[in-house]
């Protein structure tokens, strides 16, 4: 019998999203909404939606607008900004939008924050990428004050607040859950440790990001200790790309639909993607071999989670990176297979059933013998009762 986990791992997705340039953007966005509905029906617990403004593939510029629409179509799944790029926005505007979503969703919104990932976004806004992480810290410090109902007067080189206050307080107490993006640099870990935020490790399985996961988690724990806090691993979320089917052959056939388009985009746009480029290797095979991605069966997905747990220890949630490697039907089937076959194993959900099955089948001879004996006794008793009734009847004349 397997050991019960001390943390129940939640399931979710990280929806950047990634849509190739040859598809209609309207249909893509509505398909993303349909996917969130599907995940809600399956029992997924979280969906995080990104903010991007350039490069063509990641076409949601406002995760708040998407969340508002998705919340109306779903019942229980929690919806997070993955993330709001804080240096791009006035902190008062951000605080007010999140508070509004907190009320509209009745507490289902999660507030993911980060400095902004795509340098092309920052350049469009005239922002020096070297300033983004410091600005993220400046912004969240102000937003925390606003969430607490305090007035803020603060002037920086990029925003100016004069006696600012949020006129509506958060629905959630004391505010929606805050989670900070973390990939390679320690800035996310430091911020999480200082304030007790959750961590959203967006490169948990990548070659560089995988090593940085442990380093940044250590940074968060060290900074938390310096501030009299303790990091909660239940608030640690790891992101990784997965596609599964009932057989490996089917999974590999499925991802021919869109994997190489995604890989080409990632290679062109990401330093990590460029670092892994080898013209003599198939990027799909290389990614599987390095443990960066999973394409296979539920057993392969289980093995990936076990590898991450062996490296990191227990963590609160695994978020599958939504990538559109397969067509929509195969994509939905992959998420269903995860919930049917991966989740119960990772969370030991069937331990009681397995124990009961083993106990019943292991003692089947004893139990069936007793059952048959009980049936025979009942039949004998019935026969005796009928015989006694016949004996009491007067002889026929």
Protein Blocks (a to p, Z undefined) as FASTA:
>chain_A
ZZddfbdcddddddfbacdfkbcfklmmmmmmmmmmmmmmnopabdcddddfehhlamcf
blklmmmmmmmmpmklccddddddfklpcfklmmmmmmmmmmmnnopaccdddebjblml
mmmnopafklmmmmmmmmmmmmmmmmnopacddddfkbccehiacfbdcfbdcbdcdddd
dfkbmmlmmmmmmnopacddfklmgmklmmmmmmmmmmmmmmmmmnopacdfklpccddd
ddddfbfklmmmmmmmmmmmmmmmmmmmpmklmmmpcfkbcfklmmmmnomaccddfklm
mmmmmmmmmmnopcfbdcdddehlacfklmmmmmmmmmmmmmmmmnommmmmmmmmmmmm
mmmmmmmmmmmmmmmmmmmmmmmmmmmmmmmpccdZZ
